[in-house]
Amino acid sequence: MRRNTKIVGGILLVAILLVAVGYAAITNVTLNIDGTAKSEWNPDNFKVELIGEPQTSGDGTTTATIDNQDKTQGTMNVSGLNAKGQTAIATYTVKNQSTDISADLTADATSSNKEYFEVICSLEKTTLKAQEETTL
């Protein structure tokens, strides 16, 4: 009788394991979550601006200034260029004033005399970490 109890107990144990494995296989569900995330930047924490005094070089007379109201704007005035191949250069320092946000930069230059002058604008680095500087 003891032997039959062991066999019946073994069969019950196997049956319980099969039910448990079957239940685990049925309840294993993969979840897919679709959605979007939205965030807005804090303008007080994101400031990239021109700093210091711009440096000038090249032919003719060049002056360069930074707008006091909008430190993302600079102006370069050139006079005295009169021959093909002459150049005038203004170099600005750009700083990411943020304490913890990196900035991806682009720069655009316009000219009031596109017929005679080509204006080229380039950045030394296009990504600035917090408090990092580059030249424009």
MDAnalysis code that builds the backbone (N, CA, C; Angstrom):
import MDAnalysis as mda
import numpy as np

u = mda.Universe.empty(408, n_residues=136, atom_resindex=np.repeat(np.arange(136), 3), trajectory=True)
u.add_TopologyAttr("name", ["N", "CA", "C"] * 136)
u.add_TopologyAttr("resid", np.arange(1, 137))
u.add_TopologyAttr("resname", ["MET", "ARG", "ARG", "ASN", "THR", "LYS", "ILE", "VAL", "GLY", "GLY", "ILE", "LEU", "LEU", "VAL", "ALA", "ILE", "LEU", "LEU", "VAL", "ALA", "VAL", "GLY", "TYR", "ALA", "ALA", "ILE", "THR", "ASN", "VAL", "THR", "LEU", "ASN", "ILE", "ASP", "GLY", "THR", "ALA", "LYS", "SER", "GLU", "TRP", "ASN", "PRO", "ASP", "ASN", "PHE", "LYS", "VAL", "GLU", "LEU", "ILE", "GLY", "GLU", "PRO", "GLN", "THR", "SER", "GLY", "ASP", "GLY", "THR", "THR", "THR", "ALA", "THR", "ILE", "ASP", "ASN", "GLN", "ASP", "LYS", "THR", "GLN", "GLY", "THR", "MET", "ASN", "VAL", "SER", "GLY", "LEU", "ASN", "ALA", "LYS", "GLY", "GLN", "THR", "ALA", "ILE", "ALA", "THR", "TYR", "THR", "VAL", "LYS", "ASN", "GLN", "SER", "THR", "ASP", "ILE", "SER", "ALA", "ASP", "LEU", "THR", "ALA", "ASP", "ALA", "THR", "SER", "SER", "ASN", "LYS", "GLU", "TYR", "PHE", "GLU", "VAL", "ILE", "CYS", "SER", "LEU", "GLU", "LYS", "THR", "THR", "LEU", "LYS", "ALA", "GLN", "GLU", "GLU", "THR", "THR", "LEU"])
u.atoms.positions = np.array([
    [0.821, -1.166, 0.000],
    [0.000, 0.000, 0.000],
    [0.882, 1.253, 0.000],
    [1.976, 1.135, 0.695],
    [2.880, 2.262, 0.745],
    [3.470, 2.552, -0.626],
    [3.699, 1.492, -1.379],
    [4.238, 1.645, -2.726],
    [3.216, 2.332, -3.615],
    [1.938, 1.984, -3.475],
    [0.880, 2.617, -4.274],
    [0.750, 4.102, -3.914],
    [0.953, 4.438, -2.663],
    [0.870, 5.832, -2.225],
    [1.981, 6.642, -2.876],
    [3.176, 6.055, -2.961],
    [4.300, 6.739, -3.588],
    [4.031, 6.934, -5.078],
    [3.467, 5.937, -5.728],
    [3.176, 6.036, -7.160],
    [2.096, 7.092, -7.397],
    [1.032, 7.043, -6.577],
    [-0.047, 8.019, -6.719],
    [0.497, 9.420, -6.415],
    [1.315, 9.529, -5.379],
    [1.926, 10.829, -5.038],
    [2.815, 11.315, -6.169],
    [3.576, 10.440, -6.791],
    [4.449, 10.809, -7.915],
    [3.638, 11.265, -9.108],
    [2.531, 10.548, -9.373],
    [1.664, 10.920, -10.501],
    [1.029, 12.284, -10.234],
    [0.587, 12.529, -9.002],
    [0.005, 13.832, -8.658],
    [1.051, 14.952, -8.791],
    [2.265, 14.671, -8.362],
    [3.333, 15.657, -8.473],
    [3.611, 15.991, -9.936],
    [3.678, 14.987, -10.788],
    [3.891, 15.207, -12.228],
    [2.718, 15.983, -12.802],
    [1.486, 15.659, -12.399],
    [0.297, 16.350, -12.905],
    [0.328, 17.826, -12.492],
    [0.711, 18.093, -11.238],
    [0.785, 19.481, -10.754],
    [1.851, 20.247, -11.534],
    [3.007, 19.625, -11.776],
    [4.064, 20.277, -12.546],
    [3.613, 20.578, -13.975],
    [2.895, 19.636, -14.593],
    [2.397, 19.859, -15.955],
    [1.392, 21.002, -15.993],
    [0.512, 21.059, -15.000],
    [-0.461, 22.148, -14.939],
    [0.264, 23.474, -14.731],
    [1.258, 23.503, -13.840],
    [2.008, 24.731, -13.561],
    [2.763, 25.191, -14.803],
    [3.419, 24.283, -15.513],
    [4.145, 24.642, -16.728],
    [3.169, 25.131, -17.790],
    [2.045, 24.448, -17.924],
    [1.025, 24.875, -18.892],
    [0.486, 26.245, -18.542],
    [0.257, 26.521, -17.278],
    [-0.261, 27.819, -16.832],
    [0.777, 28.915, -17.098],
    [2.046, 28.599, -16.813],
    [3.110, 29.569, -17.054],
    [3.217, 29.879, -18.544],
    [3.081, 28.877, -19.397],
    [3.153, 29.103, -20.834],
    [1.978, 29.941, -21.316],
    [0.816, 29.768, -20.718],
    [-0.369, 30.514, -21.127],
    [-0.297, 31.960, -20.643],
    [0.255, 32.176, -19.455],
    [0.253, 33.526, -18.879],
    [1.474, 34.350, -19.287],
    [2.400, 33.807, -20.065],
    [3.547, 34.557, -20.532],
    [3.095, 35.439, -21.695],
    [2.896, 36.735, -21.433],
    [2.364, 37.667, -22.418],
    [3.401, 38.756, -22.678],
    [3.620, 39.076, -23.921],
    [4.523, 40.163, -24.285],
    [3.694, 41.425, -24.458],
    [4.100, 42.491, -23.787],
    [3.392, 43.759, -23.876],
    [4.134, 44.694, -24.820],
    [3.417, 45.305, -25.724],
    [3.964, 46.343, -26.591],
    [3.244, 47.636, -26.269],
    [4.001, 48.655, -25.950],
    [3.407, 49.935, -25.597],
    [3.771, 50.939, -26.677],
    [2.774, 51.516, -27.278],
    [2.983, 52.552, -28.280],
    [2.610, 53.889, -27.659],
    [3.331, 54.911, -28.032],
    [2.999, 56.231, -27.519],
    [4.040, 57.237, -27.943],
    [3.869, 58.443, -27.530],
    [4.820, 59.502, -27.837],
    [5.173, 60.233, -26.550],
    [6.322, 60.831, -26.568],
    [6.759, 61.634, -25.427],
    [6.904, 63.068, -25.899],
    [6.536, 63.981, -25.069],
    [6.643, 65.388, -25.416],
    [7.391, 66.102, -24.294],
    [8.331, 66.921, -24.699],
    [9.031, 67.717, -23.702],
    [9.231, 69.113, -24.258],
    [9.342, 70.055, -23.384],
    [9.572, 71.429, -23.779],
    [10.808, 71.928, -23.051],
    [11.602, 72.710, -23.744],
    [12.818, 73.233, -23.136],
    [12.503, 74.502, -22.362],
    [13.298, 74.709, -21.365],
    [13.167, 75.896, -20.537],
    [14.098, 76.966, -21.101],
    [13.545, 78.058, -21.647],
    [14.410, 79.061, -22.266],
    [15.399, 79.697, -21.286],
    [15.113, 79.659, -20.000],
    [16.048, 80.199, -19.017],
    [17.280, 79.311, -18.868],
    [17.163, 78.034, -19.249],
    [18.257, 77.092, -19.105],
    [18.991, 76.854, -20.417],
    [18.506, 77.398, -21.517],
    [19.125, 77.155, -22.814],
    [19.515, 78.490, -23.432],
    [20.773, 78.855, -23.264],
    [21.264, 80.118, -23.797],
    [22.589, 79.891, -24.503],
    [22.559, 80.084, -25.801],
    [23.775, 80.066, -26.593],
    [23.905, 81.468, -27.161],
    [25.034, 82.119, -26.902],
    [25.159, 83.501, -27.341],
    [26.594, 83.857, -27.695],
    [26.717, 84.948, -28.404],
    [28.018, 85.498, -28.742],
    [28.548, 86.239, -27.525],
    [29.831, 86.044, -27.222],
    [30.424, 86.693, -26.048],
    [31.708, 87.416, -26.436],
    [32.165, 88.293, -25.567],
    [33.436, 88.975, -25.764],
    [33.392, 89.994, -26.892],
    [34.554, 90.315, -27.394],
    [34.703, 91.258, -28.501],
    [35.095, 90.488, -29.756],
    [34.372, 90.671, -30.849],
    [34.750, 90.007, -32.099],
    [36.113, 90.514, -32.592],
    [36.861, 89.638, -33.224],
    [38.167, 89.987, -33.789],
    [38.024, 90.147, -35.297],
    [38.722, 91.107, -35.873],
    [38.647, 91.337, -37.315],
    [40.039, 91.253, -37.928],
    [40.067, 90.881, -39.204],
    [41.323, 90.827, -39.949],
    [41.001, 90.847, -41.436],
    [42.036, 90.850, -42.243],
    [41.845, 90.816, -43.686],
    [42.067, 92.161, -44.336],
    [41.590, 92.284, -45.571],
    [41.771, 93.498, -46.361],
    [40.694, 94.520, -46.028],
    [40.968, 95.773, -46.359],
    [39.982, 96.816, -46.124],
    [39.829, 97.120, -44.644],
    [38.739, 97.773, -44.315],
    [38.428, 98.120, -42.936],
    [37.199, 97.324, -42.508],
    [37.320, 96.584, -41.439],
    [36.233, 95.729, -40.966],
    [35.900, 96.076, -39.527],
    [34.613, 96.231, -39.248],
    [34.146, 96.372, -37.871],
    [33.137, 95.262, -37.610],
    [33.155, 94.736, -36.404],
    [32.231, 93.662, -36.029],
    [31.667, 93.971, -34.654],
    [30.359, 93.780, -34.515],
    [29.694, 94.059, -33.240],
    [28.729, 92.925, -32.896],
    [28.358, 92.874, -31.626],
    [27.337, 91.933, -31.138],
    [26.131, 92.756, -30.722],
    [24.954, 92.341, -31.132],
    [23.716, 93.051, -30.794],
    [23.501, 93.003, -29.278],
    [23.320, 94.168, -28.654],
    [23.124, 94.227, -27.198],
    [21.801, 93.620, -26.756],
    [20.772, 93.680, -27.599],
    [19.453, 93.151, -27.256],
    [19.334, 91.652, -27.509],
    [19.988, 91.168, -28.539],
    [19.914, 89.751, -28.919],
    [21.327, 89.251, -29.172],
    [21.918, 88.637, -28.166],
    [23.314, 88.213, -28.229],
    [23.547, 87.034, -29.181],
    [22.502, 86.616, -29.899],
    [22.694, 85.596, -30.940],
    [22.927, 86.251, -32.301],
    [22.917, 87.577, -32.347],
    [23.068, 88.323, -33.594],
    [24.359, 89.138, -33.573],
    [25.078, 89.093, -34.678],
    [26.271, 89.909, -34.828],
    [26.235, 90.603, -36.174],
    [26.947, 91.727, -36.274],
    [26.999, 92.492, -37.519],
    [28.459, 92.748, -37.880],
    [28.738, 92.599, -39.160],
    [30.076, 92.849, -39.686],
    [29.941, 93.859, -40.820],
    [30.668, 94.976, -40.724],
    [30.670, 95.989, -41.782],
    [32.065, 96.062, -42.380],
    [32.108, 96.060, -43.725],
    [33.387, 96.052, -44.436],
    [33.402, 97.193, -45.440],
    [34.515, 97.880, -45.496],
    [34.712, 98.906, -46.527],
    [36.150, 98.812, -47.021],
    [36.371, 99.312, -48.227],
    [37.725, 99.354, -48.752],
    [38.138, 98.144, -49.559],
    [37.233, 97.205, -49.836],
    [37.585, 96.098, -50.725],
    [37.359, 96.568, -52.154],
    [38.377, 96.401, -53.011],
    [38.229, 96.897, -54.367],
    [38.834, 95.986, -55.429],
    [39.288, 94.795, -55.056],
    [39.867, 93.879, -56.041],
    [39.419, 92.456, -55.761],
    [39.296, 91.694, -56.813],
    [38.896, 90.292, -56.682],
    [39.920, 89.554, -55.821],
    [39.419, 88.699, -54.938],
    [40.295, 87.900, -54.081],
    [40.565, 88.512, -52.720],
    [40.166, 89.751, -52.508],
    [40.350, 90.354, -51.190],
    [39.343, 89.748, -50.213],
    [39.753, 89.663, -48.969],
    [38.868, 89.076, -47.950],
    [38.828, 89.952, -46.710],
    [37.739, 89.825, -46.003],
    [37.575, 90.460, -44.693],
    [37.019, 89.392, -43.757],
    [37.560, 89.325, -42.558],
    [37.191, 88.257, -41.623],
    [36.773, 88.863, -40.290],
    [35.670, 88.347, -39.745],
    [35.256, 88.676, -38.375],
    [35.109, 87.351, -37.634],
    [35.734, 87.242, -36.484],
    [35.686, 86.020, -35.688],
    [34.966, 86.324, -34.380],
    [33.906, 85.562, -34.134],
    [33.106, 85.706, -32.917],
    [33.325, 84.480, -32.031],
    [33.189, 84.653, -30.732],
    [33.208, 83.530, -29.793],
    [31.759, 83.219, -29.422],
    [31.401, 81.942, -29.542],
    [30.059, 81.476, -29.209],
    [30.176, 80.607, -27.958],
    [29.292, 80.843, -26.986],
    [29.331, 80.053, -25.749],
    [27.954, 79.498, -25.436],
    [27.933, 78.231, -25.031],
    [26.717, 77.606, -24.515],
    [26.660, 77.939, -23.030],
    [25.797, 78.877, -22.656],
    [25.708, 79.356, -21.280],
    [24.927, 78.402, -20.367],
    [24.347, 77.347, -20.920],
    [23.559, 76.416, -20.118],
    [24.437, 75.712, -19.092],
    [23.838, 75.364, -17.963],
    [24.581, 74.646, -16.927],
    [24.578, 73.141, -17.138],
    [23.639, 72.635, -17.952],
    [23.559, 71.175, -18.086],
    [23.031, 70.661, -19.422],
    [22.849, 71.505, -20.424],
    [22.291, 71.059, -21.701],
    [23.297, 71.303, -22.819],
    [23.501, 70.310, -23.667],
    [24.328, 70.480, -24.856],
    [23.529, 71.206, -25.928],
    [24.242, 71.815, -26.876],
    [23.576, 72.574, -27.934],
    [24.142, 72.172, -29.289],
    [23.264, 71.917, -30.251],
    [23.655, 71.714, -31.640],
    [23.511, 73.047, -32.345],
    [24.583, 73.501, -32.991],
    [24.605, 74.836, -33.554],
    [24.548, 74.841, -35.076],
    [23.914, 75.860, -35.603],
    [23.995, 76.204, -37.013],
    [24.211, 77.707, -37.070],
    [24.800, 78.172, -38.137],
    [25.035, 79.604, -38.291],
    [24.709, 79.999, -39.719],
    [24.176, 81.183, -39.863],
    [23.787, 81.677, -41.170],
    [24.259, 83.116, -41.304],
    [24.841, 83.430, -42.443],
    [25.295, 84.796, -42.693],
    [24.585, 85.332, -43.928],
    [24.235, 86.594, -43.885],
    [23.596, 87.242, -45.029],
    [24.425, 88.446, -45.436],
    [24.276, 88.852, -46.679],
    [25.013, 89.992, -47.203],
    [24.054, 90.951, -47.887],
    [24.307, 92.235, -47.725],
    [23.477, 93.229, -48.400],
    [23.943, 93.472, -49.836],
    [25.054, 92.843, -50.239],
    [25.580, 93.022, -51.588],
    [26.017, 91.672, -52.154],
    [25.053, 90.812, -52.431],
    [25.346, 89.465, -52.916],
    [25.910, 89.460, -54.336],
    [25.714, 90.537, -55.059],
    [26.201, 90.603, -56.439],
    [27.730, 90.604, -56.487],
    [28.376, 91.272, -55.533],
    [29.828, 91.413, -55.561],
    [30.564, 90.642, -54.469],
    [29.835, 90.259, -53.409],
    [30.516, 89.643, -52.278],
    [29.916, 88.287, -51.930],
    [30.789, 87.347, -51.654],
    [30.371, 86.036, -51.154],
    [30.632, 86.014, -49.645],
    [29.626, 85.647, -48.889],
    [29.765, 85.582, -47.434],
    [29.762, 84.116, -47.024],
    [30.781, 83.722, -46.301],
    [30.907, 82.341, -45.826],
    [30.900, 82.365, -44.308],
    [30.088, 81.513, -43.732],
    [29.971, 81.432, -42.276],
    [30.305, 80.003, -41.864],
    [31.217, 79.833, -40.914],
    [31.566, 78.482, -40.474],
    [31.774, 78.454, -38.963],
    [31.447, 77.304, -38.398],
    [31.632, 77.070, -36.961],
    [32.775, 76.091, -36.760],
    [33.621, 76.358, -35.783],
    [34.705, 75.434, -35.460],
    [34.132, 74.112, -34.941],
    [33.133, 74.184, -34.070],
    [32.449, 73.002, -33.529],
    [30.952, 73.223, -33.688],
    [30.213, 72.185, -34.051],
    [28.771, 72.346, -34.209],
    [27.972, 71.817, -33.026],
    [28.621, 71.142, -32.087],
    [27.948, 70.701, -30.858],
    [28.755, 71.190, -29.671],
    [28.071, 71.914, -28.793],
    [28.728, 72.440, -27.599],
    [28.123, 71.826, -26.353],
    [28.965, 71.290, -25.500],
    [28.502, 70.828, -24.197],
    [28.220, 72.056, -23.331],
    [27.608, 71.836, -22.193],
    [27.310, 72.940, -21.273],
    [28.579, 73.713, -20.943],
    [28.513, 75.040, -21.021],
    [29.592, 75.957, -20.708],
    [30.781, 75.896, -21.698],
    [30.632, 75.204, -22.807],
    [31.704, 75.093, -23.788],
    [31.624, 76.252, -24.788],
    [32.791, 76.587, -25.383],
    [32.879, 77.676, -26.360],
    [33.407, 77.178, -27.690],
    [33.105, 77.930, -28.755],
    [33.666, 77.681, -30.075],
    [33.781, 79.005, -30.803],
    [34.394, 79.006, -31.983],
    [34.497, 80.234, -32.761],
    [33.636, 80.144, -34.010],
    [33.157, 81.314, -34.407],
    [32.309, 81.471, -35.586],
    [32.982, 82.454, -36.495],
])
